[in-house]
Amino acid sequence: MSVPEYEPLHADFLESHVYLTDVERAFLATQRAFLESEVAPAVNELWESAAFPHHIVRPLADLGVFRPGYAETREFENSAVFRGFATLELARVDASIGTFVGVHSGLAMGSIALCGSDAQKSEWLPKMAAGDVIGCFAMTEPEHGSDVAGGMATTARRDGDEWVLTGAKRWIGNGTWADIAIVWARNEEDGNVLGFIVPTSSPGFTATKIEGKYSLRIVQNADIKLDGVRIPEALRLQEANNFADTSKVLRLTRLDVAFSAIGNAIGAYEKALDYAQDRVQFGKKIASFQLVQDLLVKAQSNIASALALSISVARMRDEGRQEDKHSSLAKLVVLNQMREAVAWCREILGGNGVVIDYGVIRHFADAEAQYSFEGTREVNTLIVGRSLTGHHAFV
Ligand SMILES: Cc1cc2nc3c(=O)[nH]c(=O)nc-3n(C[C@H](O)[C@H](O)[C@H](O)COP(=O)(O)OP(=O)(O)OC[C@H]3O[C@@H](n4cnc5c(N)ncnc54)[C@H](O)[C@@H]3O)c2cc1C
């Protein structure tokens, strides 16, 4: 198969694509061609019916989309900047598909890559990269979202060579159909948070789809119950000894969410720009009106500055300088900007902006879940505030 040429995105105003290598550009071009031909045509219908397109999992694996990809793992050569672009390109076509990949490849594979032993990495990561095993990440609980680090109520009790997991998890993306769940639970003995690779076929594990969700509708989110699930010590993540280890994963995936939100906003911006060039009112294309240009420029300005900030943090990651405060700052600033940008894009389509056939309402609604997960604006503000002042102000 011939490799399509990488075409820089119109919305990449500051030409951040110059940081990509030729190999990375070729990968992105192939991924984009697949997404545009196999995902884009069906995505509004999938969104409306809240159905997941299982048939794209294998082709995405074959393309090489599933990998932790973090420089820290040293198993993959691609840079964090490349990973940002790959994430952005997925969400540009559909943020739910981007979130599916983010959960499987970032949160689940990332947990094993960053917190697993060498034996666990070599056992699970190749199968997950091949799409033979799909993962989810079970941290949030019905009663503990923002305060999950201190409040986590799911328990892990050691019983000989096994652990017994008991509790409930909420909002778990891919949770209804994943093969394994990375479950975070509090050690009954010393109170530390531990991580476990839990096969979802384990007795006592049940997952129920959350219905009535009007953001990222294609992602299958689950309520999970763990009723005395027995897991061998060999499936405990050997390098996850407390919540600080869990945070290593979130430090990385929070930046993924920033890139994903930028991709989602670019999807809305491209549709709004096309619409404005086409739609005629008062005998003129609406793109020629100053006030419509103002909306387009505001959306583009937010996208350009969000991308510049995210690329900066990605480069810090590649240089080993990224800390929690950097990904939290990126997540909170970028998500604010993207939430504004999708609203301006929706406005440009007038009434058609709320009709699913035009697609922009999907990007608009999907930005809302992105805004709230991987730390709300408030929680990320408190993380950055703590780094500025030295004062912990969560309660
Ligand atoms: C579509 C979707 C997918 C998700 N996928 C996953 C997943 O795959 N795995 C997973 O583990 N989790 C997942 N989550 C959960 C997500 O991370 C949580 O929703 C998020 O952390 C917020 O928790 P909460 O919803 O319980 O809100 P709460 O913590 O109850 O917060 C409610 C409000 O109170 C504010 N608030 C809370 N504490 C403070 C404070 N100290 N100061 C000021 N304001 C505060 C919050 O910012 C928010 O505005 C997902 C969520 C959604 C919506």
Ligand as a Chemical Component Dictionary entry (heavy atoms), coordinates in Angstrom:
data_LIG
# 
_chem_comp.id                   LIG 
_chem_comp.type                 NON-POLYMER 
_chem_comp.pdbx_formal_charge   0 
_chem_comp.three_letter_code    LIG 
# 
loop_
_chem_comp_atom.comp_id 
_chem_comp_atom.atom_id 
_chem_comp_atom.alt_atom_id 
_chem_comp_atom.type_symbol 
_chem_comp_atom.charge 
_chem_comp_atom.model_Cartn_x 
_chem_comp_atom.model_Cartn_y 
_chem_comp_atom.model_Cartn_z 
_chem_comp_atom.pdbx_ordinal 
LIG C1  C1  C 0 -17.455 10.376 30.166 1  
LIG C2  C2  C 0 -16.560 10.108 31.333 2  
LIG C3  C3  C 0 -15.565 9.145  31.242 3  
LIG C4  C4  C 0 -14.782 8.813  32.354 4  
LIG N1  N1  N 0 -13.870 7.788  32.262 5  
LIG C5  C5  C 0 -13.238 7.355  33.396 6  
LIG C6  C6  C 0 -12.426 6.174  33.363 7  
LIG O1  O1  O 0 -12.253 5.532  32.318 8  
LIG N2  N2  N 0 -11.848 5.753  34.530 9  
LIG C7  C7  C 0 -12.010 6.418  35.713 10 
LIG O2  O2  O 0 -11.455 5.978  36.715 11 
LIG N3  N3  N 0 -12.770 7.561  35.761 12 
LIG C8  C8  C 0 -13.397 8.031  34.646 13 
LIG N4  N4  N 0 -14.184 9.171  34.688 14 
LIG C9  C9  C 0 -14.389 9.847  35.968 15 
LIG C10 C10 C 0 -13.829 11.259 36.048 16 
LIG O3  O3  O 0 -12.448 11.212 36.204 17 
LIG C11 C11 C 0 -14.575 11.967 37.191 18 
LIG O4  O4  O 0 -15.889 12.239 36.726 19 
LIG C12 C12 C 0 -13.889 13.243 37.638 20 
LIG O5  O5  O 0 -12.681 12.957 38.285 21 
LIG C13 C13 C 0 -14.760 14.070 38.580 22 
LIG O6  O6  O 0 -15.295 13.275 39.606 23 
LIG P1  P1  P 0 -16.871 13.321 39.878 24 
LIG O7  O7  O 0 -17.590 13.166 38.592 25 
LIG O8  O8  O 0 -17.150 12.337 40.959 26 
LIG O9  O9  O 0 -17.166 14.786 40.392 27 
LIG P2  P2  P 0 -16.986 15.344 41.902 28 
LIG O10 O10 O 0 -15.632 14.998 42.419 29 
LIG O11 O11 O 0 -18.171 14.958 42.708 30 
LIG O12 O12 O 0 -17.006 16.922 41.647 31 
LIG C14 C14 C 0 -18.210 17.674 41.439 32 
LIG C15 C15 C 0 -17.813 19.156 41.355 33 
LIG O13 O13 O 0 -17.209 19.576 42.582 34 
LIG C16 C16 C 0 -15.942 20.156 42.313 35 
LIG N5  N5  N 0 -15.025 19.889 43.405 36 
LIG C17 C17 C 0 -14.718 18.685 43.976 37 
LIG N6  N6  N 0 -13.806 18.847 44.938 38 
LIG C18 C18 C 0 -13.490 20.167 44.971 39 
LIG C19 C19 C 0 -12.623 20.977 45.776 40 
LIG N7  N7  N 0 -11.840 20.444 46.706 41 
LIG N8  N8  N 0 -12.601 22.287 45.544 42 
LIG C20 C20 C 0 -13.373 22.862 44.576 43 
LIG N9  N9  N 0 -14.226 22.165 43.801 44 
LIG C21 C21 C 0 -14.276 20.840 43.992 45 
LIG C22 C22 C 0 -15.473 19.478 41.024 46 
LIG O14 O14 O 0 -14.460 20.237 40.387 47 
LIG C23 C23 C 0 -16.780 19.412 40.251 48 
LIG O15 O15 O 0 -17.036 20.631 39.629 49 
LIG C24 C24 C 0 -14.952 9.534  33.559 50 
LIG C25 C25 C 0 -15.925 10.546 33.635 51 
LIG C26 C26 C 0 -16.725 10.828 32.556 52 
LIG C27 C27 C 0 -17.791 11.884 32.689 53 
# 
loop_
_chem_comp_bond.comp_id 
_chem_comp_bond.atom_id_1 
_chem_comp_bond.atom_id_2 
_chem_comp_bond.value_order 
_chem_comp_bond.pdbx_ordinal 
LIG C1  C2  SING 1  
LIG C2  C3  SING 2  
LIG C2  C26 DOUB 3  
LIG C3  C4  DOUB 4  
LIG C4  N1  SING 5  
LIG C4  C24 SING 6  
LIG N1  C5  DOUB 7  
LIG C5  C6  SING 8  
LIG C5  C8  SING 9  
LIG C6  O1  DOUB 10 
LIG C6  N2  SING 11 
LIG N2  C7  SING 12 
LIG C7  O2  DOUB 13 
LIG C7  N3  SING 14 
LIG N3  C8  DOUB 15 
LIG C8  N4  SING 16 
LIG N4  C9  SING 17 
LIG N4  C24 SING 18 
LIG C9  C10 SING 19 
LIG C10 O3  SING 20 
LIG C10 C11 SING 21 
LIG C11 O4  SING 22 
LIG C11 C12 SING 23 
LIG C12 O5  SING 24 
LIG C12 C13 SING 25 
LIG C13 O6  SING 26 
LIG O6  P1  SING 27 
LIG P1  O7  DOUB 28 
LIG P1  O8  SING 29 
LIG P1  O9  SING 30 
LIG O9  P2  SING 31 
LIG P2  O10 DOUB 32 
LIG P2  O11 SING 33 
LIG P2  O12 SING 34 
LIG O12 C14 SING 35 
LIG C14 C15 SING 36 
LIG C15 O13 SING 37 
LIG C15 C23 SING 38 
LIG O13 C16 SING 39 
LIG C16 N5  SING 40 
LIG C16 C22 SING 41 
LIG N5  C17 SING 42 
LIG N5  C21 SING 43 
LIG C17 N6  DOUB 44 
LIG N6  C18 SING 45 
LIG C18 C19 SING 46 
LIG C18 C21 DOUB 47 
LIG C19 N7  SING 48 
LIG C19 N8  DOUB 49 
LIG N8  C20 SING 50 
LIG C20 N9  DOUB 51 
LIG N9  C21 SING 52 
LIG C22 O14 SING 53 
LIG C22 C23 SING 54 
LIG C23 O15 SING 55 
LIG C24 C25 DOUB 56 
LIG C25 C26 SING 57 
LIG C26 C27 SING 58 
# 
